[in-house]
Every structure is written in C-alpha cells, then in structure tokens.
Amino acid sequence: MLIECIKLQILELQENILYQTFRQNLRSATKVFAVNIGLFLVGFLLIEVIFGSWFKAPNLWSLSIYRNKDWTFVANEKYPGVNIVRYRRDYYGLRGDYGKIKQIRILTLGGSTTDERFVSDGKTWTDTLDNCLEKKIGSQIGTANAGVTGQTTRGHAKNFDVWLNHIPDLAPKYVLVYFGVNERGIVKLADKDDVRDFNESNRPISRIKILRKWFYMNSAIYAMWRIFRGNLAADKLGFAPYRRKDFDRRVFEIRNTQDKLGTERVNLRYVENSLSKIATGTPEFQKLLNAELSISKDKLNALTERLGILREKIIDFGATPVFVTQSWGHYRIKGGMISGDLDLYFTARAENESIMEFCAEKDMGCINLGEELEFRDNDFWDIVHTSPQGSSRIGNFICERLYSMKHFSIEP
C-alpha cells in the first residue's frame, strides 16, 4: 500500500515537472514569436518609411484619377499602322518626359483631347510642342501633360485647388489650356470635373477602394511585389524584364469591332457632308454665325464666367495663362471655305469667338487653333480625338504661335 502511494506521488511529481517544462517552453516560444513579429513589424515600418512614398505628397492621396500607370495598348482600330500605344502617368498624375517637377515650365490642361490615351508617349501634341520649342530655344523645356478625360473649364479651375497646388515644386511659367469640345456637355460632365471623385474608369468609388489605392500607391513592399509580378508577366508577353518600381504596367488589346478604321469613318462622314459649303466673310456666313451667337447667348456668357475663374486660378498659381481653341473632325477649314457639318462648325465658331473676345478683353495671349489650323484626312480617329498625325499638326501649330507670341520667353 505504501509502495503504491509512493508510486502515485512520483507520477504526480513527474506530471508537474512535465507541465512546468511545457509552460516554460511555451512561454519561451511565445516570447521568441512576439520578438520576431515585433522585429518584422519594425523592419516593415522602416522599409515603408525609408523607401515608401507615404510622405511624398500626402495631399494627393484623395485623387481618384489614374496615377502610377504604365500601360501598353494594342489599338489598331483607330488609325492606320500597327499601333502599339505606350501610356504612362506618373505618381503625380502627369504625362510626359519633363524631367523633374521643378523643371516643368509649361503645363497643359484639357480633357481627353489633351490626355490622348490612344496616342503613344512621345507622339501626343504636348510632346510635339515640347520637342518643337526645344529645337527653337536650344534647351530642355519641360512640358507636362495634366489632361483629364471628360473635364471642362470648370474642372480645369478646380484642379488647382485639389491637385496641382499640392504637387511639390510645381511652378510652371505657362499653363496652356486646350479646350472647347467638352463645354457643350458642361451639365452632364459635372461628375468628371472633380479629380477626387472621378476615377476615369466610370466605376463606383468607395472608401475601401480609396484606402486600398492609397496603400498600393505608397507601399514599398507592394512595389517590390509588383516588380516581381511584372517580370513574370513580361516573360510571358515577350517584353524586357525591367520594370520601374513606381508604375503599374499592363498590356491591353483594344479589339476592332468595326469594319473600318476610326480615321476612315471620320473621313467618310466628312465626305458625306462635304457638299455643304460656305465661305467666311459672306453675308450668309455672318447671318448664320449671328443666329448661333444669339441662340447660345446664355451658354456663352456662362463660359465667359468660367474662363474668368480659370484665368484667376492660373495667375494665382504664378503662371501665365494661354487658352487654345479647338476644332472638330466632321468639318474642314481651307482657304476661307468651310465644308462638312456646318451646324457643328457654327456651334464651335460661336464658342471660339467668345473665347477670343475674352482673351482680347483681358489682353491675354491666346491661340485660335479652332479657326486657323487646317486639318486633313486621317487627322481624327473620331469626332474630336486626333491620331498621331493630327496631334503632330496641333503641337507644331501651337509651337509656332506660342513662340511668336508677344512677350513669350522661356529662359534656357
């Protein structure tokens, strides 16, 4: 009996020793795990603080437009040729090879006709303008493209409050605004005039998406994962493996669902209406223009008010404003003769006259491209958007007019 009691006590003692050993081992393992987690979190935070972009431009976190994008479009349905389109927007939402932010001396604003998503980097009218001025002046100009799809003059003005004034070191000498075609839709385009709410993809915006985008935009860890993922995708697609860490690179193919190119459809539309012609300066021309000016009086007065606000925003930004009028693809201007869709022409002409009258009143340097530039076949791939050929024509035209403008100068 005594022996059995001793055996039981020995077993209990062994169990207690095993339990105490287990607790000590568990406590030690927990401490090691906690220390490792702590070190991991500290390392993670150090990497993010040192290499991330959390403090780069915190006031831009609320922007919903495309930023940090490097896309390739295979879009052969818009204009002739094998069209591999490279479309990049940097951390600040700008297009263009302008160097550093502080080197930007010309900033262009506009809608999709300035953004030019389907014209490759280096071939947009902004790029052409930059190259042309660089040759004339003999030094790097630094031209950045801040075009946003769907924006009107109302949105261009708002950009300074919620976007452009918050880009560190951005202080251009000139701000060129290429506008006109979107002013007709000023009411229905209201939701696209605030770059905090309009994400250019037409998808609903939620706080979760904003937080997720905020993380993707600034995280160094995610940037490393993106490089790894991009390199794998590049191998499959046959591209070079190198990827800039601050860009989200994707490749898209825009399939042609039409039996004709976009430029061909625009050319045909013009031919169908080309029998409608009128010479500028004739009594009939002035009669039609006066009728349009009368019909659109209220809209044009509202446009003039928006131009006043936009002009003040640019001046307060420390830059000189230059307004550039626009043309449409369904009519042609040649040697004082207008042919094509005359209703559309007179609508645009009334708008352009109001813009130029405003410029004259304010003694501004403005460019009436909409009335002076003669476009040709294959310049437009739809009613308002230009092919690289048309964009080149626009960029060179603006370059010549800007360079010859009174008081224009950009120090080398």
Steps between C-alpha positions, in 0.01 A plus 500: 500500500782734593685414184196582285463839670865575435456402133199732467690789656791438263261502199337822619842656548603394148179643355559829684856514371382430145226762530740761637749419223224531239391836643857627501555383142168652390587827673841505336354419157237770544768754588711400201195519274401841639854633465517376139162652419613825661826500306307422181258786561785739583683389185181534297441851632862603441484375141173682441621824661836500317400361162125561486323813377287569806641851549562583133179691438243419771250753367464294182378187677138585427545520122308241301647561154752257354845527657807274494382334180707350220268343247548365151203508263485296184243722331508448126139597439541874539748613234728345233804297597595249767427714802673401821403779738706562815299697755665611823384720785742557787450522877363852466257408222701673225601378154819596320878472520545829681790410728448613860190680623695821559614491135144526365460834324186427299197317638217399267140458615205356311270204466556173317626691195796607716535179700506306167481150641522338157803698383830361619749677725714729289230551236234702682453864407653594835813297415515654152471848649783422742729367226426792270570765763812317612640523147416869476636597840788257512440361847269264683156653550329265743139466385259297712157375398223530762209416270211312660235318298162673500603818678361843417630846588323459834715196575819663374448780753425257782819306424707777659320471834500121535796386291753731334565728798593192703774371269830595666723735296249534214538858376461522120540828320211431260177305530348412161133402502378316188122494526164546336344169401403403856332834572193381310449234768568724799193371687532126442878508556468651849598172669829496308617844608629401845810278484428379854175339393555413134719192452492493116385137502134594564488251788345588838742636761491368858710575808639147491619552142652836594691345794615209284616737229672715763697193616585385146617849406741549790613157624863398432422134579217498249729668245748212536219247454383694195849481346510125556151455356582728210814308414306175488239657275773656285660161439168359383433797272852524359582841648829597661501399868585844639211691656509830681392443857260794511281392208219252463565353155231318304445404140159536335374412157219721371323280248347645188126443496451718192562419136692826451770692683395795712676738261315343205164549669578867573617553141184341362281709728672812372459394137129440556461860620767662283250635249385740773734797461513863592762772462605704802431872486189472285163644610357146527790393719455796734125441515544137610769595751287778652208258530720252689639776723145606586377145568802418718520836678435368851738204458772725363457747787537210744813388313646850531443489876680165525789637295534787747523256791749278316716798404517616863589150622792483256625848591475419873700186419779731387473417129395675181177360351477417129164381365487290183174442310402169343359359178289194416556217255178523301579822315801653326633855478704577190582834344203683646256224400315285752369162390340206680270511801419872501266483801784361708741756357288801592447365852878474539560833328271686738683344794842581356400861434389538862833360619704731279290802601568416864873474424500837322317663789751362752799566271589131513712308255259246351517272197196459276595156374135411444472759222853517363630143477403307187456131581520223241388143443613253768562778755201389712411146606165614636308827505740670747806278563804522276738238365877547543491678163236744623667540839827587330320764296347649817828498695699667223229760441487596869881508508521750213227723640633486855859568400396806298268627774574838650710483820539119474830386648634197679843544647744225396 
